[in-house]
Amino acid sequence: MAKRYVRATGKDRQGDITRLCNSGEYWSPRGKADAISDIELGLHEYWVNWANAPETKIRVVNGSTGKYLRTDRDTTSRNNLDDLPDC
């Protein structure tokens, strides 16, 4: 299983994560559905290496409107992937 680092995210108008990015990497950008499949099938792990915090793993969450990607870098309940710049 390859460990892939995410440095930016694509977001739709509602702010939902639509893709994971790391400029210069052959896999980037990776669409949400493909990243979810990668994680669930155990093909790849996606991680964020924060500047002022330990790296955190991106996980798949089953929400009321379907599956989505998120990471919890601190004790808040919000999705910290929103903090990354747009790609």
PyMOL Python script that loads the backbone (N, CA, C, O; Angstrom):
from pymol import cmd

cmd.read_pdbstr("""\
ATOM      1  N   MET A   1       0.841  -1.171   0.000  1.00  0.00           N
ATOM      2  CA  MET A   1       0.000   0.000   0.000  1.00  0.00           C
ATOM      3  C   MET A   1       0.892   1.243   0.000  1.00  0.00           C
ATOM      4  O   MET A   1       1.767   1.399   0.852  1.00  0.00           O
ATOM      5  N   ALA A   2       0.657   2.099  -0.949  1.00  0.00           N
ATOM      6  CA  ALA A   2       1.446   3.324  -1.062  1.00  0.00           C
ATOM      7  C   ALA A   2       0.839   4.437  -0.212  1.00  0.00           C
ATOM      8  O   ALA A   2      -0.381   4.577  -0.122  1.00  0.00           O
ATOM      9  N   LYS A   3       1.702   5.212   0.399  1.00  0.00           N
ATOM     10  CA  LYS A   3       1.288   6.362   1.208  1.00  0.00           C
ATOM     11  C   LYS A   3       1.411   7.606   0.347  1.00  0.00           C
ATOM     12  O   LYS A   3       2.503   7.945  -0.110  1.00  0.00           O
ATOM     13  N   ARG A   4       0.303   8.283   0.125  1.00  0.00           N
ATOM     14  CA  ARG A   4       0.281   9.478  -0.713  1.00  0.00           C
ATOM     15  C   ARG A   4      -0.016  10.701   0.155  1.00  0.00           C
ATOM     16  O   ARG A   4      -0.934  10.693   0.974  1.00  0.00           O
ATOM     17  N   TYR A   5       0.779  11.746  -0.043  1.00  0.00           N
ATOM     18  CA  TYR A   5       0.587  12.972   0.721  1.00  0.00           C
ATOM     19  C   TYR A   5      -0.236  13.975  -0.076  1.00  0.00           C
ATOM     20  O   TYR A   5       0.014  14.202  -1.260  1.00  0.00           O
ATOM     21  N   VAL A   6      -1.211  14.565   0.581  1.00  0.00           N
ATOM     22  CA  VAL A   6      -2.118  15.531  -0.025  1.00  0.00           C
ATOM     23  C   VAL A   6      -1.731  16.920   0.462  1.00  0.00           C
ATOM     24  O   VAL A   6      -1.578  17.143   1.663  1.00  0.00           O
ATOM     25  N   ARG A   7      -1.573  17.855  -0.472  1.00  0.00           N
ATOM     26  CA  ARG A   7      -1.190  19.222  -0.122  1.00  0.00           C
ATOM     27  C   ARG A   7      -2.276  20.247  -0.464  1.00  0.00           C
ATOM     28  O   ARG A   7      -2.196  21.403  -0.048  1.00  0.00           O
ATOM     29  N   ALA A   8      -3.295  19.818  -1.226  1.00  0.00           N
ATOM     30  CA  ALA A   8      -4.390  20.710  -1.609  1.00  0.00           C
ATOM     31  C   ALA A   8      -5.624  19.851  -1.895  1.00  0.00           C
ATOM     32  O   ALA A   8      -5.526  18.643  -2.108  1.00  0.00           O
ATOM     33  N   THR A   9      -6.778  20.504  -1.893  1.00  0.00           N
ATOM     34  CA  THR A   9      -8.022  19.795  -2.197  1.00  0.00           C
ATOM     35  C   THR A   9      -8.880  20.620  -3.140  1.00  0.00           C
ATOM     36  O   THR A   9      -8.871  21.850  -3.103  1.00  0.00           O
ATOM     37  N   GLY A  10      -9.620  19.917  -3.986  1.00  0.00           N
ATOM     38  CA  GLY A  10     -10.633  20.560  -4.811  1.00  0.00           C
ATOM     39  C   GLY A  10     -11.949  20.523  -4.058  1.00  0.00           C
ATOM     40  O   GLY A  10     -12.263  19.543  -3.383  1.00  0.00           O
ATOM     41  N   LYS A  11     -12.714  21.594  -4.178  1.00  0.00           N
ATOM     42  CA  LYS A  11     -13.979  21.700  -3.461  1.00  0.00           C
ATOM     43  C   LYS A  11     -15.070  22.170  -4.414  1.00  0.00           C
ATOM     44  O   LYS A  11     -14.814  22.945  -5.335  1.00  0.00           O
ATOM     45  N   ASP A  12     -16.297  21.688  -4.180  1.00  0.00           N
ATOM     46  CA  ASP A  12     -17.410  22.172  -4.985  1.00  0.00           C
ATOM     47  C   ASP A  12     -18.000  23.433  -4.345  1.00  0.00           C
ATOM     48  O   ASP A  12     -17.452  23.950  -3.372  1.00  0.00           O
ATOM     49  N   ARG A  13     -19.103  23.921  -4.886  1.00  0.00           N
ATOM     50  CA  ARG A  13     -19.699  25.178  -4.399  1.00  0.00           C
ATOM     51  C   ARG A  13     -20.165  25.096  -2.950  1.00  0.00           C
ATOM     52  O   ARG A  13     -20.227  26.108  -2.252  1.00  0.00           O
ATOM     53  N   GLN A  14     -20.492  23.884  -2.503  1.00  0.00           N
ATOM     54  CA  GLN A  14     -20.920  23.704  -1.119  1.00  0.00           C
ATOM     55  C   GLN A  14     -19.745  23.475  -0.176  1.00  0.00           C
ATOM     56  O   GLN A  14     -19.936  23.344   1.033  1.00  0.00           O
ATOM     57  N   GLY A  15     -18.524  23.424  -0.724  1.00  0.00           N
ATOM     58  CA  GLY A  15     -17.338  23.210   0.089  1.00  0.00           C
ATOM     59  C   GLY A  15     -16.986  21.755   0.296  1.00  0.00           C
ATOM     60  O   GLY A  15     -16.064  21.439   1.048  1.00  0.00           O
ATOM     61  N   ASP A  16     -17.721  20.850  -0.372  1.00  0.00           N
ATOM     62  CA  ASP A  16     -17.419  19.423  -0.257  1.00  0.00           C
ATOM     63  C   ASP A  16     -16.148  19.089  -1.031  1.00  0.00           C
ATOM     64  O   ASP A  16     -15.904  19.638  -2.106  1.00  0.00           O
ATOM     65  N   ILE A  17     -15.343  18.190  -0.481  1.00  0.00           N
ATOM     66  CA  ILE A  17     -14.094  17.782  -1.126  1.00  0.00           C
ATOM     67  C   ILE A  17     -14.414  16.941  -2.358  1.00  0.00           C
ATOM     68  O   ILE A  17     -15.129  15.942  -2.268  1.00  0.00           O
ATOM     69  N   THR A  18     -13.881  17.351  -3.510  1.00  0.00           N
ATOM     70  CA  THR A  18     -14.126  16.640  -4.768  1.00  0.00           C
ATOM     71  C   THR A  18     -12.881  15.958  -5.321  1.00  0.00           C
ATOM     72  O   THR A  18     -12.979  15.058  -6.154  1.00  0.00           O
ATOM     73  N   ARG A  19     -11.700  16.391  -4.854  1.00  0.00           N
ATOM     74  CA  ARG A  19     -10.451  15.765  -5.318  1.00  0.00           C
ATOM     75  C   ARG A  19      -9.320  16.060  -4.337  1.00  0.00           C
ATOM     76  O   ARG A  19      -9.357  17.033  -3.583  1.00  0.00           O
ATOM     77  N   LEU A  20      -8.318  15.190  -4.373  1.00  0.00           N
ATOM     78  CA  LEU A  20      -7.112  15.329  -3.556  1.00  0.00           C
ATOM     79  C   LEU A  20      -5.952  15.627  -4.481  1.00  0.00           C
ATOM     80  O   LEU A  20      -5.856  15.050  -5.564  1.00  0.00           O
ATOM     81  N   CYS A  21      -5.066  16.526  -4.067  1.00  0.00           N
ATOM     82  CA  CYS A  21      -3.986  16.960  -4.960  1.00  0.00           C
ATOM     83  C   CYS A  21      -2.640  17.072  -4.248  1.00  0.00           C
ATOM     84  O   CYS A  21      -2.555  17.346  -3.051  1.00  0.00           O
ATOM     85  N   ASN A  22      -1.604  16.848  -5.036  1.00  0.00           N
ATOM     86  CA  ASN A  22      -0.227  17.122  -4.633  1.00  0.00           C
ATOM     87  C   ASN A  22       0.523  17.398  -5.927  1.00  0.00           C
ATOM     88  O   ASN A  22       0.947  16.474  -6.620  1.00  0.00           O
ATOM     89  N   SER A  23       0.680  18.657  -6.240  1.00  0.00           N
ATOM     90  CA  SER A  23       1.280  19.076  -7.504  1.00  0.00           C
ATOM     91  C   SER A  23       2.603  18.357  -7.763  1.00  0.00           C
ATOM     92  O   SER A  23       3.463  18.286  -6.886  1.00  0.00           O
ATOM     93  N   GLY A  24       2.752  17.837  -8.949  1.00  0.00           N
ATOM     94  CA  GLY A  24       3.977  17.149  -9.337  1.00  0.00           C
ATOM     95  C   GLY A  24       3.931  15.643  -9.150  1.00  0.00           C
ATOM     96  O   GLY A  24       4.794  14.934  -9.667  1.00  0.00           O
ATOM     97  N   GLU A  25       2.944  15.142  -8.425  1.00  0.00           N
ATOM     98  CA  GLU A  25       2.812  13.702  -8.236  1.00  0.00           C
ATOM     99  C   GLU A  25       2.016  13.112  -9.396  1.00  0.00           C
ATOM    100  O   GLU A  25       1.049  13.720  -9.853  1.00  0.00           O
ATOM    101  N   TYR A  26       2.409  11.943  -9.874  1.00  0.00           N
ATOM    102  CA  TYR A  26       1.766  11.343 -11.042  1.00  0.00           C
ATOM    103  C   TYR A  26       0.277  11.053 -10.813  1.00  0.00           C
ATOM    104  O   TYR A  26      -0.494  11.026 -11.773  1.00  0.00           O
ATOM    105  N   TRP A  27      -0.130  10.840  -9.583  1.00  0.00           N
ATOM    106  CA  TRP A  27      -1.514  10.467  -9.284  1.00  0.00           C
ATOM    107  C   TRP A  27      -2.435  11.677  -9.117  1.00  0.00           C
ATOM    108  O   TRP A  27      -3.655  11.530  -9.053  1.00  0.00           O
ATOM    109  N   SER A  28      -1.850  12.858  -9.048  1.00  0.00           N
ATOM    110  CA  SER A  28      -2.603  14.069  -8.733  1.00  0.00           C
ATOM    111  C   SER A  28      -3.092  14.789  -9.985  1.00  0.00           C
ATOM    112  O   SER A  28      -2.340  14.923 -10.951  1.00  0.00           O
ATOM    113  N   PRO A  29      -4.349  15.258  -9.983  1.00  0.00           N
ATOM    114  CA  PRO A  29      -5.346  15.156  -8.920  1.00  0.00           C
ATOM    115  C   PRO A  29      -6.043  13.797  -8.945  1.00  0.00           C
ATOM    116  O   PRO A  29      -6.119  13.135  -9.979  1.00  0.00           O
ATOM    117  N   ARG A  30      -6.539  13.408  -7.792  1.00  0.00           N
ATOM    118  CA  ARG A  30      -7.270  12.143  -7.643  1.00  0.00           C
ATOM    119  C   ARG A  30      -8.686  12.479  -7.232  1.00  0.00           C
ATOM    120  O   ARG A  30      -8.899  13.088  -6.183  1.00  0.00           O
ATOM    121  N   GLY A  31      -9.657  12.091  -8.042  1.00  0.00           N
ATOM    122  CA  GLY A  31     -11.060  12.372  -7.768  1.00  0.00           C
ATOM    123  C   GLY A  31     -11.540  11.690  -6.496  1.00  0.00           C
ATOM    124  O   GLY A  31     -10.983  10.680  -6.066  1.00  0.00           O
ATOM    125  N   LYS A  32     -12.566  12.252  -5.912  1.00  0.00           N
ATOM    126  CA  LYS A  32     -13.131  11.749  -4.664  1.00  0.00           C
ATOM    127  C   LYS A  32     -13.497  10.267  -4.759  1.00  0.00           C
ATOM    128  O   LYS A  32     -13.105   9.481  -3.896  1.00  0.00           O
ATOM    129  N   ALA A  33     -14.231   9.879  -5.779  1.00  0.00           N
ATOM    130  CA  ALA A  33     -14.670   8.478  -5.903  1.00  0.00           C
ATOM    131  C   ALA A  33     -13.473   7.537  -6.016  1.00  0.00           C
ATOM    132  O   ALA A  33     -13.470   6.461  -5.417  1.00  0.00           O
ATOM    133  N   ASP A  34     -12.455   7.937  -6.782  1.00  0.00           N
ATOM    134  CA  ASP A  34     -11.256   7.100  -6.928  1.00  0.00           C
ATOM    135  C   ASP A  34     -10.478   7.011  -5.620  1.00  0.00           C
ATOM    136  O   ASP A  34      -9.990   5.939  -5.263  1.00  0.00           O
ATOM    137  N   ALA A  35     -10.359   8.122  -4.907  1.00  0.00           N
ATOM    138  CA  ALA A  35      -9.650   8.114  -3.624  1.00  0.00           C
ATOM    139  C   ALA A  35     -10.387   7.242  -2.605  1.00  0.00           C
ATOM    140  O   ALA A  35      -9.758   6.497  -1.853  1.00  0.00           O
ATOM    141  N   ILE A  36     -11.703   7.334  -2.581  1.00  0.00           N
ATOM    142  CA  ILE A  36     -12.493   6.486  -1.680  1.00  0.00           C
ATOM    143  C   ILE A  36     -12.264   5.019  -2.016  1.00  0.00           C
ATOM    144  O   ILE A  36     -12.067   4.197  -1.121  1.00  0.00           O
ATOM    145  N   SER A  37     -12.291   4.696  -3.283  1.00  0.00           N
ATOM    146  CA  SER A  37     -12.048   3.312  -3.713  1.00  0.00           C
ATOM    147  C   SER A  37     -10.647   2.859  -3.324  1.00  0.00           C
ATOM    148  O   SER A  37     -10.473   1.747  -2.827  1.00  0.00           O
ATOM    149  N   ASP A  38      -9.644   3.710  -3.545  1.00  0.00           N
ATOM    150  CA  ASP A  38      -8.256   3.389  -3.170  1.00  0.00           C
ATOM    151  C   ASP A  38      -8.162   3.026  -1.692  1.00  0.00           C
ATOM    152  O   ASP A  38      -7.520   2.043  -1.324  1.00  0.00           O
ATOM    153  N   ILE A  39      -8.809   3.829  -0.847  1.00  0.00           N
ATOM    154  CA  ILE A  39      -8.751   3.621   0.600  1.00  0.00           C
ATOM    155  C   ILE A  39      -9.495   2.350   0.989  1.00  0.00           C
ATOM    156  O   ILE A  39      -8.972   1.527   1.740  1.00  0.00           O
ATOM    157  N   GLU A  40     -10.697   2.190   0.487  1.00  0.00           N
ATOM    158  CA  GLU A  40     -11.512   1.040   0.871  1.00  0.00           C
ATOM    159  C   GLU A  40     -10.932  -0.286   0.393  1.00  0.00           C
ATOM    160  O   GLU A  40     -11.074  -1.307   1.065  1.00  0.00           O
ATOM    161  N   LEU A  41     -10.284  -0.271  -0.762  1.00  0.00           N
ATOM    162  CA  LEU A  41      -9.675  -1.493  -1.288  1.00  0.00           C
ATOM    163  C   LEU A  41      -8.272  -1.736  -0.724  1.00  0.00           C
ATOM    164  O   LEU A  41      -7.665  -2.773  -0.993  1.00  0.00           O
ATOM    165  N   GLY A  42      -7.761  -0.787   0.054  1.00  0.00           N
ATOM    166  CA  GLY A  42      -6.437  -0.916   0.641  1.00  0.00           C
ATOM    167  C   GLY A  42      -5.308  -0.729  -0.361  1.00  0.00           C
ATOM    168  O   GLY A  42      -4.199  -1.216  -0.146  1.00  0.00           O
ATOM    169  N   LEU A  43      -5.585  -0.023  -1.458  1.00  0.00           N
ATOM    170  CA  LEU A  43      -4.562   0.207  -2.482  1.00  0.00           C
ATOM    171  C   LEU A  43      -3.610   1.328  -2.091  1.00  0.00           C
ATOM    172  O   LEU A  43      -2.401   1.225  -2.297  1.00  0.00           O
ATOM    173  N   HIS A  44      -4.159   2.398  -1.527  1.00  0.00           N
ATOM    174  CA  HIS A  44      -3.371   3.567  -1.150  1.00  0.00           C
ATOM    175  C   HIS A  44      -3.924   4.177   0.124  1.00  0.00           C
ATOM    176  O   HIS A  44      -5.115   4.072   0.419  1.00  0.00           O
ATOM    177  N   GLU A  45      -3.041   4.814   0.871  1.00  0.00           N
ATOM    178  CA  GLU A  45      -3.425   5.652   2.000  1.00  0.00           C
ATOM    179  C   GLU A  45      -3.152   7.086   1.601  1.00  0.00           C
ATOM    180  O   GLU A  45      -2.185   7.363   0.891  1.00  0.00           O
ATOM    181  N   TYR A  46      -3.989   7.994   2.048  1.00  0.00           N
ATOM    182  CA  TYR A  46      -3.806   9.423   1.798  1.00  0.00           C
ATOM    183  C   TYR A  46      -3.610  10.111   3.139  1.00  0.00           C
ATOM    184  O   TYR A  46      -4.360   9.888   4.089  1.00  0.00           O
ATOM    185  N   TRP A  47      -2.584  10.952   3.194  1.00  0.00           N
ATOM    186  CA  TRP A  47      -2.191  11.619   4.437  1.00  0.00           C
ATOM    187  C   TRP A  47      -1.978  13.103   4.179  1.00  0.00           C
ATOM    188  O   TRP A  47      -1.663  13.519   3.064  1.00  0.00           O
ATOM    189  N   VAL A  48      -2.157  13.898   5.240  1.00  0.00           N
ATOM    190  CA  VAL A  48      -1.822  15.321   5.209  1.00  0.00           C
ATOM    191  C   VAL A  48      -0.708  15.544   6.216  1.00  0.00           C
ATOM    192  O   VAL A  48      -0.822  15.149   7.376  1.00  0.00           O
ATOM    193  N   ASN A  49       0.363  16.173   5.773  1.00  0.00           N
ATOM    194  CA  ASN A  49       1.500  16.499   6.630  1.00  0.00           C
ATOM    195  C   ASN A  49       1.380  17.981   6.983  1.00  0.00           C
ATOM    196  O   ASN A  49       1.873  18.845   6.258  1.00  0.00           O
ATOM    197  N   TRP A  50       0.718  18.261   8.112  1.00  0.00           N
ATOM    198  CA  TRP A  50       0.445  19.637   8.530  1.00  0.00           C
ATOM    199  C   TRP A  50       1.722  20.336   8.973  1.00  0.00           C
ATOM    200  O   TRP A  50       2.651  19.686   9.451  1.00  0.00           O
ATOM    201  N   ALA A  51       1.774  21.646   8.819  1.00  0.00           N
ATOM    202  CA  ALA A  51       2.948  22.429   9.204  1.00  0.00           C
ATOM    203  C   ALA A  51       3.166  22.418  10.715  1.00  0.00           C
ATOM    204  O   ALA A  51       4.304  22.287  11.167  1.00  0.00           O
ATOM    205  N   ASN A  52       2.113  22.551  11.495  1.00  0.00           N
ATOM    206  CA  ASN A  52       2.257  22.703  12.947  1.00  0.00           C
ATOM    207  C   ASN A  52       1.562  21.603  13.741  1.00  0.00           C
ATOM    208  O   ASN A  52       1.162  21.812  14.886  1.00  0.00           O
ATOM    209  N   ALA A  53       1.422  20.433  13.126  1.00  0.00           N
ATOM    210  CA  ALA A  53       0.746  19.321  13.805  1.00  0.00           C
ATOM    211  C   ALA A  53       1.225  18.009  13.179  1.00  0.00           C
ATOM    212  O   ALA A  53       1.779  18.007  12.079  1.00  0.00           O
ATOM    213  N   PRO A  54       1.014  16.915  13.871  1.00  0.00           N
ATOM    214  CA  PRO A  54       1.408  15.620  13.294  1.00  0.00           C
ATOM    215  C   PRO A  54       0.616  15.316  12.025  1.00  0.00           C
ATOM    216  O   PRO A  54      -0.496  15.808  11.833  1.00  0.00           O
ATOM    217  N   GLU A  55       1.210  14.502  11.174  1.00  0.00           N
ATOM    218  CA  GLU A  55       0.487  14.106   9.968  1.00  0.00           C
ATOM    219  C   GLU A  55      -0.752  13.310  10.360  1.00  0.00           C
ATOM    220  O   GLU A  55      -0.768  12.607  11.371  1.00  0.00           O
ATOM    221  N   THR A  56      -1.785  13.436   9.537  1.00  0.00           N
ATOM    222  CA  THR A  56      -3.025  12.727   9.817  1.00  0.00           C
ATOM    223  C   THR A  56      -3.510  12.006   8.577  1.00  0.00           C
ATOM    224  O   THR A  56      -3.320  12.459   7.448  1.00  0.00           O
ATOM    225  N   LYS A  57      -4.137  10.879   8.819  1.00  0.00           N
ATOM    226  CA  LYS A  57      -4.632  10.020   7.751  1.00  0.00           C
ATOM    227  C   LYS A  57      -6.017  10.488   7.298  1.00  0.00           C
ATOM    228  O   LYS A  57      -6.867  10.839   8.117  1.00  0.00           O
ATOM    229  N   ILE A  58      -6.224  10.486   5.996  1.00  0.00           N
ATOM    230  CA  ILE A  58      -7.535  10.792   5.437  1.00  0.00           C
ATOM    231  C   ILE A  58      -8.349   9.497   5.456  1.00  0.00           C
ATOM    232  O   ILE A  58      -7.860   8.429   5.087  1.00  0.00           O
ATOM    233  N   ARG A  59      -9.585   9.620   5.891  1.00  0.00           N
ATOM    234  CA  ARG A  59     -10.424   8.429   5.995  1.00  0.00           C
ATOM    235  C   ARG A  59     -11.738   8.628   5.255  1.00  0.00           C
ATOM    236  O   ARG A  59     -12.106   9.745   4.892  1.00  0.00           O
ATOM    237  N   VAL A  60     -12.430   7.527   5.043  1.00  0.00           N
ATOM    238  CA  VAL A  60     -13.743   7.545   4.397  1.00  0.00           C
ATOM    239  C   VAL A  60     -14.805   7.522   5.492  1.00  0.00           C
ATOM    240  O   VAL A  60     -14.731   6.729   6.431  1.00  0.00           O
ATOM    241  N   VAL A  61     -15.785   8.398   5.356  1.00  0.00           N
ATOM    242  CA  VAL A  61     -16.871   8.484   6.320  1.00  0.00           C
ATOM    243  C   VAL A  61     -18.189   8.265   5.575  1.00  0.00           C
ATOM    244  O   VAL A  61     -18.383   8.780   4.474  1.00  0.00           O
ATOM    245  N   ASN A  62     -19.081   7.505   6.181  1.00  0.00           N
ATOM    246  CA  ASN A  62     -20.425   7.313   5.624  1.00  0.00           C
ATOM    247  C   ASN A  62     -21.345   8.362   6.216  1.00  0.00           C
ATOM    248  O   ASN A  62     -21.704   8.300   7.392  1.00  0.00           O
ATOM    249  N   GLY A  63     -21.723   9.327   5.386  1.00  0.00           N
ATOM    250  CA  GLY A  63     -22.607  10.394   5.839  1.00  0.00           C
ATOM    251  C   GLY A  63     -24.030  10.184   5.370  1.00  0.00           C
ATOM    252  O   GLY A  63     -24.327   9.197   4.697  1.00  0.00           O
ATOM    253  N   SER A  64     -24.900  11.095   5.716  1.00  0.00           N
ATOM    254  CA  SER A  64     -26.315  10.983   5.354  1.00  0.00           C
ATOM    255  C   SER A  64     -26.546  11.096   3.850  1.00  0.00           C
ATOM    256  O   SER A  64     -27.558  10.622   3.335  1.00  0.00           O
ATOM    257  N   THR A  65     -25.598  11.728   3.144  1.00  0.00           N
ATOM    258  CA  THR A  65     -25.737  11.874   1.691  1.00  0.00           C
ATOM    259  C   THR A  65     -24.737  11.005   0.929  1.00  0.00           C
ATOM    260  O   THR A  65     -24.563  11.184  -0.276  1.00  0.00           O
ATOM    261  N   GLY A  66     -24.090  10.084   1.600  1.00  0.00           N
ATOM    262  CA  GLY A  66     -23.124   9.193   0.952  1.00  0.00           C
ATOM    263  C   GLY A  66     -21.749   9.290   1.580  1.00  0.00           C
ATOM    264  O   GLY A  66     -21.559   9.940   2.607  1.00  0.00           O
ATOM    265  N   LYS A  67     -20.802   8.633   0.946  1.00  0.00           N
ATOM    266  CA  LYS A  67     -19.441   8.596   1.465  1.00  0.00           C
ATOM    267  C   LYS A  67     -18.704   9.887   1.136  1.00  0.00           C
ATOM    268  O   LYS A  67     -18.921  10.508   0.096  1.00  0.00           O
ATOM    269  N   TYR A  68     -17.820  10.270   2.061  1.00  0.00           N
ATOM    270  CA  TYR A  68     -16.982  11.437   1.810  1.00  0.00           C
ATOM    271  C   TYR A  68     -15.639  11.250   2.498  1.00  0.00           C
ATOM    272  O   TYR A  68     -15.459  10.330   3.296  1.00  0.00           O
ATOM    273  N   LEU A  69     -14.691  12.139   2.178  1.00  0.00           N
ATOM    274  CA  LEU A  69     -13.332  12.090   2.706  1.00  0.00           C
ATOM    275  C   LEU A  69     -13.178  13.134   3.798  1.00  0.00           C
ATOM    276  O   LEU A  69     -13.702  14.244   3.695  1.00  0.00           O
ATOM    277  N   ARG A  70     -12.449  12.763   4.850  1.00  0.00           N
ATOM    278  CA  ARG A  70     -12.173  13.734   5.903  1.00  0.00           C
ATOM    279  C   ARG A  70     -10.962  13.302   6.721  1.00  0.00           C
ATOM    280  O   ARG A  70     -10.507  12.160   6.654  1.00  0.00           O
ATOM    281  N   THR A  71     -10.467  14.248   7.484  1.00  0.00           N
ATOM    282  CA  THR A  71      -9.435  13.974   8.468  1.00  0.00           C
ATOM    283  C   THR A  71      -9.696  14.849   9.675  1.00  0.00           C
ATOM    284  O   THR A  71     -10.214  15.958   9.543  1.00  0.00           O
ATOM    285  N   ASP A  72      -9.346  14.366  10.831  1.00  0.00           N
ATOM    286  CA  ASP A  72      -9.518  15.126  12.060  1.00  0.00           C
ATOM    287  C   ASP A  72      -8.146  15.388  12.660  1.00  0.00           C
ATOM    288  O   ASP A  72      -7.540  14.503  13.264  1.00  0.00           O
ATOM    289  N   ARG A  73      -7.667  16.610  12.489  1.00  0.00           N
ATOM    290  CA  ARG A  73      -6.325  16.933  12.952  1.00  0.00           C
ATOM    291  C   ARG A  73      -6.329  17.429  14.382  1.00  0.00           C
ATOM    292  O   ARG A  73      -5.281  17.497  15.024  1.00  0.00           O
ATOM    293  N   ASP A  74      -7.485  17.771  14.875  1.00  0.00           N
ATOM    294  CA  ASP A  74      -7.584  18.303  16.236  1.00  0.00           C
ATOM    295  C   ASP A  74      -8.889  17.824  16.860  1.00  0.00           C
ATOM    296  O   ASP A  74      -9.486  16.857  16.387  1.00  0.00           O
ATOM    297  N   THR A  75      -9.322  18.478  17.891  1.00  0.00           N
ATOM    298  CA  THR A  75     -10.509  18.011  18.597  1.00  0.00           C
ATOM    299  C   THR A  75     -11.813  18.590  18.052  1.00  0.00           C
ATOM    300  O   THR A  75     -12.875  18.325  18.614  1.00  0.00           O
ATOM    301  N   THR A  76     -11.762  19.366  16.983  1.00  0.00           N
ATOM    302  CA  THR A  76     -13.000  19.903  16.423  1.00  0.00           C
ATOM    303  C   THR A  76     -13.708  18.824  15.606  1.00  0.00           C
ATOM    304  O   THR A  76     -13.092  17.839  15.198  1.00  0.00           O
ATOM    305  N   SER A  77     -14.987  19.016  15.377  1.00  0.00           N
ATOM    306  CA  SER A  77     -15.752  18.049  14.594  1.00  0.00           C
ATOM    307  C   SER A  77     -15.769  18.402  13.112  1.00  0.00           C
ATOM    308  O   SER A  77     -16.301  17.645  12.300  1.00  0.00           O
ATOM    309  N   ARG A  78     -15.195  19.537  12.758  1.00  0.00           N
ATOM    310  CA  ARG A  78     -15.222  19.922  11.341  1.00  0.00           C
ATOM    311  C   ARG A  78     -14.126  19.208  10.566  1.00  0.00           C
ATOM    312  O   ARG A  78     -13.166  18.705  11.148  1.00  0.00           O
ATOM    313  N   ASN A  79     -14.277  19.171   9.262  1.00  0.00           N
ATOM    314  CA  ASN A  79     -13.343  18.481   8.396  1.00  0.00           C
ATOM    315  C   ASN A  79     -12.134  19.375   8.126  1.00  0.00           C
ATOM    316  O   ASN A  79     -12.266  20.423   7.493  1.00  0.00           O
ATOM    317  N   ASN A  80     -10.979  18.975   8.595  1.00  0.00           N
ATOM    318  CA  ASN A  80      -9.781  19.792   8.423  1.00  0.00           C
ATOM    319  C   ASN A  80      -9.256  19.816   6.996  1.00  0.00           C
ATOM    320  O   ASN A  80      -8.393  20.638   6.688  1.00  0.00           O
ATOM    321  N   LEU A  81      -9.738  18.955   6.119  1.00  0.00           N
ATOM    322  CA  LEU A  81      -9.330  19.027   4.717  1.00  0.00           C
ATOM    323  C   LEU A  81      -9.744  20.355   4.102  1.00  0.00           C
ATOM    324  O   LEU A  81      -9.149  20.802   3.122  1.00  0.00           O
ATOM    325  N   ASP A  82     -10.754  20.980   4.671  1.00  0.00           N
ATOM    326  CA  ASP A  82     -11.193  22.290   4.196  1.00  0.00           C
ATOM    327  C   ASP A  82     -10.121  23.356   4.374  1.00  0.00           C
ATOM    328  O   ASP A  82     -10.143  24.377   3.687  1.00  0.00           O
ATOM    329  N   ASP A  83      -9.184  23.131   5.287  1.00  0.00           N
ATOM    330  CA  ASP A  83      -8.123  24.105   5.557  1.00  0.00           C
ATOM    331  C   ASP A  83      -7.037  24.120   4.485  1.00  0.00           C
ATOM    332  O   ASP A  83      -6.255  25.068   4.408  1.00  0.00           O
ATOM    333  N   LEU A  84      -6.984  23.083   3.663  1.00  0.00           N
ATOM    334  CA  LEU A  84      -5.944  23.026   2.632  1.00  0.00           C
ATOM    335  C   LEU A  84      -6.296  23.960   1.490  1.00  0.00           C
ATOM    336  O   LEU A  84      -7.472  24.227   1.243  1.00  0.00           O
ATOM    337  N   PRO A  85      -5.268  24.466   0.781  1.00  0.00           N
ATOM    338  CA  PRO A  85      -5.557  25.345  -0.366  1.00  0.00           C
ATOM    339  C   PRO A  85      -6.261  24.582  -1.487  1.00  0.00           C
ATOM    340  O   PRO A  85      -6.214  23.354  -1.553  1.00  0.00           O
ATOM    341  N   ASP A  86      -6.903  25.333  -2.351  1.00  0.00           N
ATOM    342  CA  ASP A  86      -7.595  24.741  -3.501  1.00  0.00           C
ATOM    343  C   ASP A  86      -6.599  24.273  -4.564  1.00  0.00           C
ATOM    344  O   ASP A  86      -5.522  24.843  -4.740  1.00  0.00           O
ATOM    345  N   CYS A  87      -7.000  23.226  -5.252  1.00  0.00           N
ATOM    346  CA  CYS A  87      -6.177  22.753  -6.383  1.00  0.00           C
ATOM    347  C   CYS A  87      -6.995  22.728  -7.645  1.00  0.00           C
ATOM    348  O   CYS A  87      -6.486  22.361  -8.704  1.00  0.00           O
TER     349      CYS A  87
END
""", "prot")
cmd.dss("prot")
cmd.show_as("cartoon", "prot")
cmd.util.cbc("prot")
cmd.orient("prot")
